[in-house]
Amino acid sequence: MAYFAKIDENSKVIEVIHINNEVITLNGEELESLGQEFLKKLYNDNDVIYKKTSYNTIGKKHYTNGILSQDQSKSFRGNYAGIGYTYDNLNDIFIPPKPYPSWNLNLENAQWEAPIPCPKDGNNYKWSEIDQIWILSTY
């Protein structure tokens, strides 16, 4: 399957559509433009932007069956697009919604990061935006 994000005028992903790979393949090569043309004809909407997205890409890393892939050339557009994500045309990446106002976007991995790194001691933590700290989770 090939996945395409439908992007509105504010660069927000409003839908993710999957289509058969045969639709975007020409002479053995997958072409994003074929998928874009197909979707515009299918939905009779020439003004909408469609961008291909990789179901297996998270944080600019490609995974196969949940395991980091040997071939990172398959990593595509930073993250798999989801509804509410933003398409950053300048960096050609999909950015997840910002979880907290204090968090900053790291363009190296296309992910939001807290102003203070989460402790890595094997415990579960949740971010307190009010206190600007990680709090040990009791759930």
N, C-alpha and C positions, 0 to 999 in steps of 0.2 A: 504494500500500500504506500501511496505517496500522500503526504499531508500538506495542506495549504491553509494559511491563516488569511482570513478576510479582515481587512484593515479599514477602519473608518477615517473620516477627514481629520480626526484628532490623533491619528497614529495609534489608536487603540484596537486591539484584536477583539472582534465582535463575534467571530465564529471560527472554528477549525473544521475543515472539510477533508475527508479522505477520499481519494480516487484510485482507481486501478493504475498500477505502474505502466501498463501498456499504453495508456493515454498520453504519457509524457515521454515515451521512448521512441527514438528515431535512430535506426541503424545501430541499435545496441547501446545508445547513449541516452541517459535521462536529461531532458531539457525542461527547465522551469518554465520557459516561455510557452511551451505546448500546454502545460497545465493551466497557466494563466489564461491563454486563449480559450481553452476548453471551458473553464469556469465562467468566463465572461459571456460566452455563447449560451451555456447551460442556464444561467440565471438572467440572461438578457440585461446585463449591467456593465457597460463599458467604463463607467466612472469609478468602479470599485478597484482597489488594489488588492491583489492576491500575492502572497509571498510563501514560498516553499519553507517548510519547517521540518526539523528532524525529530522524530519521536524519541530517539535514543540519545539526544544531546541535553546535558545539564551542566551548567557552569563552565561552558566551553570545552567540555569533555564528552567523548562518545562512549557509550556503554552497550555491551551485548549481553542480554539476559541478566542485567544488573551488575555486570562485571566490567571494569574498565577495559575498553577495547585496545588491542595491540595497534590497530590502524586508526590513529587519531585524525587522519585526513577526512574521515566521515563526520567529524564534529562540524556542526553547521548552525550558524546564526546564534551562537551563544547558548540558547535554551530552546526546548520545545515550546512553541507558542501555546498559551492558554487564553481563554476568554478573560479580558481585563489586563492582559499584558500590553506593553507598549512596544511598537516597532521603532527602533532608533535607526533611521535611514543613514545618518552620518557614519555610525559604527557597524551598520548592517547586522544588528543583533535584536533579539527579543528580550525585553526586560520584564521580570515579574513585578507585580504591584509592590510598592514600597510598604514594608510591614510596619514601620514606625517612623515618625517625623525625624528623629535624630540619626537614623541610619544613612549611610552613604553608599553610593554605587561604586563598586570596584569594576572597572572596565576590563581588567585582566581576566576576570572569571565571569563577568556579566551577572553578578550577584550582589545583593544588598548586604552590608556588614554593619554590625553594631559599633558604636564608638569605642567600646571596650570588648576585646575578644572573649568569647564564652570559655569558661574553664573546661579543660579537657582532663577530668579526673574520674571519668566513668559514671558520674552522676548526671541526672537530667536537670536542666535549668530552664527558666523562662525569663524573658527580658522584662524589666520594670521600666517603662518609659518615664514614669514620674520620678523615680529615684536614680535613673540612668545606671542601673546595675543589673547583674544577673542574680536571680534568686533561685535557690534550690527548690526544685519542684517536688511536691509531695504526692503527685498522682501516680 
